[in-house]
Amino acid sequence: MTLFSRLCTSVLALSFILLSPLAHAGSPGAWSVVFIDISPPLYQDGQSLTLALRKLESLPAPRGHDCFLCSGNNDEINSVDPLYIYTVPAGLSPHALRRAVDGDETAKREMQTVLKNFEDSDGVGVDGLVIYDHQPGNVTLYTMTNVPGQALEAVSKPVKNHLALSSLDMLLEKAVSKLPRQI
């Protein structure tokens, strides 16, 4: 083997060794999620709590380094990016989402079709929707996929007034993890 051949082989091998940790072949990446609060007006705290959580670098101990939604979460797989909270796909209606949560199959399919057809300015769709529903004594997060006809999933937690940010983060992680992602 010539010196040039050995040098080329060494450079190629070194490239694979150095670049392989950066590659996530088959990885779906972060979730792309829409968030909507359908709580009664007196209990509409979901958007403000989610935004406060999103602005944090991490949660206070003991969960500090494992914050799912915090801005300091650098996990490219177990995180949410983007989170559509101010701007949501045209056609998503809190009224129709309330009907879907209450069991209206037609409303659910309509909202899932909106999610399925949505693309942002880069041509990227969303994995699904998290519906925040704070009722007296309880907060429920419903997960709606972008697949028309698929059932809603729910996770909930009893509350006195509102959720602590750490509880919201855990609920969001449980809810979002129910959304299927394409690889």
Phi and psi in degrees as GROMACS dihedral restraints (atoms count N, CA, C in turn):
[ dihedral_restraints ]
;  ai    aj    ak    al  type     phi  dphi    fc
    3     4     5     6     1   -76.3    20    10
    4     5     6     7     1   164.1    20    10
    6     7     8     9     1   -60.4    20    10
    7     8     9    10     1   -41.3    20    10
    9    10    11    12     1   -62.5    20    10
   10    11    12    13     1   -43.4    20    10
   12    13    14    15     1   -62.9    20    10
   13    14    15    16     1   -43.4    20    10
   15    16    17    18     1   -64.7    20    10
   16    17    18    19     1   -39.5    20    10
   18    19    20    21     1   -64.7    20    10
   19    20    21    22     1   -44.9    20    10
   21    22    23    24     1   -61.9    20    10
   22    23    24    25     1   -43.3    20    10
   24    25    26    27     1   -63.1    20    10
   25    26    27    28     1   -42.2    20    10
   27    28    29    30     1   -65.1    20    10
   28    29    30    31     1   -43.6    20    10
   30    31    32    33     1   -63.7    20    10
   31    32    33    34     1   -42.5    20    10
   33    34    35    36     1   -63.2    20    10
   34    35    36    37     1   -45.7    20    10
   36    37    38    39     1   -63.1    20    10
   37    38    39    40     1   -42.4    20    10
   39    40    41    42     1   -64.0    20    10
   40    41    42    43     1   -38.6    20    10
   42    43    44    45     1   -61.6    20    10
   43    44    45    46     1   -44.6    20    10
   45    46    47    48     1   -62.3    20    10
   46    47    48    49     1   -42.0    20    10
   48    49    50    51     1   -65.1    20    10
   49    50    51    52     1   -43.9    20    10
   51    52    53    54     1   -76.4    20    10
   52    53    54    55     1   -33.7    20    10
   54    55    56    57     1   -92.6    20    10
   55    56    57    58     1   -18.7    20    10
   57    58    59    60     1   -61.7    20    10
   58    59    60    61     1   -35.7    20    10
   60    61    62    63     1   -65.5    20    10
   61    62    63    64     1   -21.7    20    10
   63    64    65    66     1   -81.8    20    10
   64    65    66    67     1   -19.4    20    10
   66    67    68    69     1   -87.4    20    10
   67    68    69    70     1   136.0    20    10
   69    70    71    72     1  -121.8    20    10
   70    71    72    73     1    62.7    20    10
   72    73    74    75     1   -57.2    20    10
   73    74    75    76     1   128.5    20    10
   75    76    77    78     1    80.8    20    10
   76    77    78    79     1     0.4    20    10
   78    79    80    81     1   -80.6    20    10
   79    80    81    82     1   133.7    20    10
   81    82    83    84     1   -76.8    20    10
   82    83    84    85     1   -13.5    20    10
   84    85    86    87     1    79.3    20    10
   85    86    87    88     1  -170.3    20    10
   87    88    89    90     1   -70.7    20    10
   88    89    90    91     1   158.3    20    10
   90    91    92    93     1   -73.9    20    10
   91    92    93    94     1   145.5    20    10
   93    94    95    96     1  -110.0    20    10
   94    95    96    97     1   114.4    20    10
   96    97    98    99     1  -133.4    20    10
   97    98    99   100     1   143.1    20    10
   99   100   101   102     1  -100.7    20    10
  100   101   102   103     1   141.2    20    10
  102   103   104   105     1  -124.4    20    10
  103   104   105   106     1   127.0    20    10
  105   106   107   108     1  -136.6    20    10
  106   107   108   109     1   134.1    20    10
  108   109   110   111     1   -96.6    20    10
  109   110   111   112     1   119.4    20    10
  111   112   113   114     1  -110.6    20    10
  112   113   114   115     1    17.7    20    10
  114   115   116   117     1   -65.1    20    10
  115   116   117   118     1   157.1    20    10
  117   118   119   120     1   -59.2    20    10
  118   119   120   121     1   152.4    20    10
  120   121   122   123     1   -49.2    20    10
  121   122   123   124     1   -39.6    20    10
  123   124   125   126     1   -65.6    20    10
  124   125   126   127     1   -21.7    20    10
  126   127   128   129     1  -114.6    20    10
  127   128   129   130     1    12.1    20    10
  129   130   131   132     1   -77.1    20    10
  130   131   132   133     1    81.6    20    10
  132   133   134   135     1  -115.9    20    10
  133   134   135   136     1    -1.0    20    10
  135   136   137   138     1   -62.1    20    10
  136   137   138   139     1   -45.4    20    10
  138   139   140   141     1   -65.8    20    10
  139   140   141   142     1   -45.6    20    10
  141   142   143   144     1   -66.7    20    10
  142   143   144   145     1   -39.6    20    10
  144   145   146   147     1   -65.7    20    10
  145   146   147   148     1   -41.9    20    10
  147   148   149   150     1   -65.6    20    10
  148   149   150   151     1   -41.4    20    10
  150   151   152   153     1   -64.9    20    10
  151   152   153   154     1   -40.5    20    10
  153   154   155   156     1   -62.4    20    10
  154   155   156   157     1   -41.9    20    10
  156   157   158   159     1   -64.7    20    10
  157   158   159   160     1   -42.4    20    10
  159   160   161   162     1   -63.7    20    10
  160   161   162   163     1   -30.5    20    10
  162   163   164   165     1   -77.7    20    10
  163   164   165   166     1   -19.8    20    10
  165   166   167   168     1   -71.7    20    10
  166   167   168   169     1   144.0    20    10
  168   169   170   171     1   -73.6    20    10
  169   170   171   172     1   -40.3    20    10
  171   172   173   174     1  -159.7    20    10
  172   173   174   175     1   167.7    20    10
  174   175   176   177     1   -86.6    20    10
  175   176   177   178     1   155.0    20    10
  177   178   179   180     1   -62.0    20    10
  178   179   180   181     1   158.8    20    10
  180   181   182   183     1   -54.0    20    10
  181   182   183   184     1   151.7    20    10
  183   184   185   186     1   -88.1    20    10
  184   185   186   187     1   -10.2    20    10
  186   187   188   189     1   -94.7    20    10
  187   188   189   190     1     4.6    20    10
  189   190   191   192     1   -42.2    20    10
  190   191   192   193     1   -46.9    20    10
  192   193   194   195     1   -83.6    20    10
  193   194   195   196     1    -7.5    20    10
  195   196   197   198     1  -110.2    20    10
  196   197   198   199     1    29.3    20    10
  198   199   200   201     1   -71.8    20    10
  199   200   201   202     1   120.1    20    10
  201   202   203   204     1   -70.5    20    10
  202   203   204   205     1   -45.0    20    10
  204   205   206   207     1  -100.8    20    10
  205   206   207   208     1    -9.0    20    10
  207   208   209   210     1   -61.2    20    10
  208   209   210   211     1   153.6    20    10
  210   211   212   213     1   -64.8    20    10
  211   212   213   214     1   -23.3    20    10
  213   214   215   216     1   -82.5    20    10
  214   215   216   217     1     1.5    20    10
  216   217   218   219     1   -76.1    20    10
  217   218   219   220     1   109.8    20    10
  219   220   221   222     1   -99.7    20    10
  220   221   222   223     1     9.5    20    10
  222   223   224   225     1   -72.5    20    10
  223   224   225   226     1   114.9    20    10
  225   226   227   228     1   -74.8    20    10
  226   227   228   229     1    -9.2    20    10
  228   229   230   231     1  -109.8    20    10
  229   230   231   232     1   -47.0    20    10
  231   232   233   234     1   -99.4    20    10
  232   233   234   235     1    65.9    20    10
  234   235   236   237     1  -157.0    20    10
  235   236   237   238     1   175.1    20    10
  237   238   239   240     1  -119.1    20    10
  238   239   240   241     1   123.7    20    10
  240   241   242   243     1  -165.8    20    10
  241   242   243   244     1   109.5    20    10
  243   244   245   246     1   -89.6    20    10
  244   245   246   247     1   163.3    20    10
  246   247   248   249     1  -114.6    20    10
  247   248   249   250     1   111.3    20    10
  249   250   251   252     1   -87.5    20    10
  250   251   252   253     1   107.1    20    10
  252   253   254   255     1  -124.5    20    10
  253   254   255   256     1   -38.0    20    10
  255   256   257   258     1   -85.0    20    10
  256   257   258   259     1   -45.2    20    10
  258   259   260   261     1  -108.5    20    10
  259   260   261   262     1   119.7    20    10
  261   262   263   264     1  -118.7    20    10
  262   263   264   265     1   158.1    20    10
  264   265   266   267     1   -55.5    20    10
  265   266   267   268     1   135.4    20    10
  267   268   269   270     1   -58.6    20    10
  268   269   270   271     1   133.9    20    10
  270   271   272   273     1   105.9    20    10
  271   272   273   274     1   -17.7    20    10
  273   274   275   276     1   -77.2    20    10
  274   275   276   277     1   124.8    20    10
  276   277   278   279     1  -122.5    20    10
  277   278   279   280     1   126.6    20    10
  279   280   281   282     1   -55.2    20    10
  280   281   282   283     1   -36.2    20    10
  282   283   284   285     1   -64.6    20    10
  283   284   285   286     1   -46.6    20    10
  285   286   287   288     1   -66.8    20    10
  286   287   288   289     1   -36.0    20    10
  288   289   290   291     1   -66.3    20    10
  289   290   291   292     1   -38.1    20    10
  291   292   293   294     1   -60.5    20    10
  292   293   294   295     1   -44.1    20    10
  294   295   296   297     1   -62.7    20    10
  295   296   297   298     1   -40.5    20    10
  297   298   299   300     1   -62.9    20    10
  298   299   300   301     1   -43.8    20    10
  300   301   302   303     1   -63.1    20    10
  301   302   303   304     1   -34.4    20    10
  303   304   305   306     1   -81.6    20    10
  304   305   306   307     1     3.6    20    10
  306   307   308   309     1   107.9    20    10
  307   308   309   310     1     4.0    20    10
  309   310   311   312     1   -76.3    20    10
  310   311   312   313     1   105.8    20    10
  312   313   314   315     1   -64.6    20    10
  313   314   315   316     1   -37.3    20    10
  315   316   317   318     1   -64.3    20    10
  316   317   318   319     1   -45.7    20    10
  318   319   320   321     1   -62.2    20    10
  319   320   321   322     1   -40.9    20    10
  321   322   323   324     1   -61.9    20    10
  322   323   324   325     1   -47.9    20    10
  324   325   326   327     1   -62.5    20    10
  325   326   327   328     1   -39.8    20    10
  327   328   329   330     1   -61.3    20    10
  328   329   330   331     1   -45.1    20    10
  330   331   332   333     1   -68.0    20    10
  331   332   333   334     1   -38.0    20    10
  333   334   335   336     1   -66.1    20    10
  334   335   336   337     1   -34.6    20    10
  336   337   338   339     1   -66.7    20    10
  337   338   339   340     1   -39.6    20    10
  339   340   341   342     1   -59.1    20    10
  340   341   342   343     1   -45.8    20    10
  342   343   344   345     1   -62.4    20    10
  343   344   345   346     1   -43.4    20    10
  345   346   347   348     1   -61.8    20    10
  346   347   348   349     1   -38.3    20    10
  348   349   350   351     1   -86.5    20    10
  349   350   351   352     1   -10.0    20    10
  351   352   353   354     1   -71.6    20    10
  352   353   354   355     1   136.1    20    10
  354   355   356   357     1  -138.6    20    10
  355   356   357   358     1   136.7    20    10
  357   358   359   360     1   -79.2    20    10
  358   359   360   361     1  -172.9    20    10
  360   361   362   363     1   -64.3    20    10
  361   362   363   364     1   -18.1    20    10
  363   364   365   366     1   -94.8    20    10
  364   365   366   367     1     3.4    20    10
  366   367   368   369     1    80.8    20    10
  367   368   369   370     1    17.5    20    10
  369   370   371   372     1  -101.5    20    10
  370   371   372   373     1   136.6    20    10
  372   373   374   375     1   -90.4    20    10
  373   374   375   376     1  -168.9    20    10
  375   376   377   378     1  -118.2    20    10
  376   377   378   379     1   153.2    20    10
  378   379   380   381     1   -77.9    20    10
  379   380   381   382     1   -28.5    20    10
  381   382   383   384     1   168.1    20    10
  382   383   384   385     1  -164.3    20    10
  384   385   386   387     1  -131.3    20    10
  385   386   387   388     1   138.9    20    10
  387   388   389   390     1  -108.0    20    10
  388   389   390   391     1   122.8    20    10
  390   391   392   393     1  -104.8    20    10
  391   392   393   394     1   118.5    20    10
  393   394   395   396     1   -94.9    20    10
  394   395   396   397     1   124.9    20    10
  396   397   398   399     1  -133.1    20    10
  397   398   399   400     1   100.7    20    10
  399   400   401   402     1   -98.2    20    10
  400   401   402   403     1   114.8    20    10
  402   403   404   405     1  -114.5    20    10
  403   404   405   406     1   164.0    20    10
  405   406   407   408     1   -53.0    20    10
  406   407   408   409     1   119.4    20    10
  408   409   410   411     1    84.5    20    10
  409   410   411   412     1    -1.3    20    10
  411   412   413   414     1  -156.8    20    10
  412   413   414   415     1   143.2    20    10
  414   415   416   417     1  -120.4    20    10
  415   416   417   418     1   129.0    20    10
  417   418   419   420     1  -122.2    20    10
  418   419   420   421     1   134.8    20    10
  420   421   422   423     1  -108.8    20    10
  421   422   423   424     1   121.9    20    10
  423   424   425   426     1  -100.8    20    10
  424   425   426   427     1   139.4    20    10
  426   427   428   429     1  -109.8    20    10
  427   428   429   430     1   125.9    20    10
  429   430   431   432     1  -117.9    20    10
  430   431   432   433     1   122.6    20    10
  432   433   434   435     1   -79.3    20    10
  433   434   435   436     1   172.2    20    10
  435   436   437   438     1   -92.1    20    10
  436   437   438   439     1    20.0    20    10
  438   439   440   441     1  -108.1    20    10
  439   440   441   442     1   108.4    20    10
  441   442   443   444     1   -55.4    20    10
  442   443   444   445     1   132.6    20    10
  444   445   446   447     1    96.8    20    10
  445   446   447   448     1   -17.4    20    10
  447   448   449   450     1   -73.5    20    10
  448   449   450   451     1   142.7    20    10
  450   451   452   453     1   -67.0    20    10
  451   452   453   454     1   151.7    20    10
  453   454   455   456     1   -75.8    20    10
  454   455   456   457     1   145.3    20    10
  456   457   458   459     1  -109.3    20    10
  457   458   459   460     1   152.5    20    10
  459   460   461   462     1  -138.6    20    10
  460   461   462   463     1   143.3    20    10
  462   463   464   465     1  -132.3    20    10
  463   464   465   466     1   143.2    20    10
  465   466   467   468     1  -145.5    20    10
  466   467   468   469     1   166.5    20    10
  468   469   470   471     1  -150.1    20    10
  469   470   471   472     1   133.2    20    10
  471   472   473   474     1   -67.7    20    10
  472   473   474   475     1   143.7    20    10
  474   475   476   477     1  -139.0    20    10
  475   476   477   478     1   155.0    20    10
  477   478   479   480     1   -85.6    20    10
  478   479   480   481     1   -56.5    20    10
  480   481   482   483     1  -119.5    20    10
  481   482   483   484     1   -58.6    20    10
  483   484   485   486     1  -150.8    20    10
  484   485   486   487     1   166.1    20    10
  486   487   488   489     1   -74.6    20    10
  487   488   489   490     1   142.9    20    10
  489   490   491   492     1   -71.0    20    10
  490   491   492   493     1   152.8    20    10
  492   493   494   495     1   -58.6    20    10
  493   494   495   496     1   -37.6    20    10
  495   496   497   498     1   -66.1    20    10
  496   497   498   499     1   -36.8    20    10
  498   499   500   501     1   -69.1    20    10
  499   500   501   502     1   -40.3    20    10
  501   502   503   504     1   -62.2    20    10
  502   503   504   505     1   -42.7    20    10
  504   505   506   507     1   -60.8    20    10
  505   506   507   508     1   -44.0    20    10
  507   508   509   510     1   -65.0    20    10
  508   509   510   511     1   -42.1    20    10
  510   511   512   513     1   -63.8    20    10
  511   512   513   514     1   -42.9    20    10
  513   514   515   516     1   -61.4    20    10
  514   515   516   517     1   -42.1    20    10
  516   517   518   519     1   -63.0    20    10
  517   518   519   520     1   -43.3    20    10
  519   520   521   522     1   -63.7    20    10
  520   521   522   523     1   -43.2    20    10
  522   523   524   525     1   -67.1    20    10
  523   524   525   526     1   -50.0    20    10
  525   526   527   528     1   -65.1    20    10
  526   527   528   529     1   -33.4    20    10
  528   529   530   531     1   -65.4    20    10
  529   530   531   532     1   -13.8    20    10
  531   532   533   534     1   -82.0    20    10
  532   533   534   535     1   -10.3    20    10
  534   535   536   537     1   -81.2    20    10
  535   536   537   538     1   127.4    20    10
  537   538   539   540     1   -73.1    20    10
  538   539   540   541     1   145.5    20    10
  540   541   542   543     1  -124.0    20    10
  541   542   543   544     1   144.1    20    10
  543   544   545   546     1   -87.3    20    10
  544   545   546   547     1   143.9    20    10
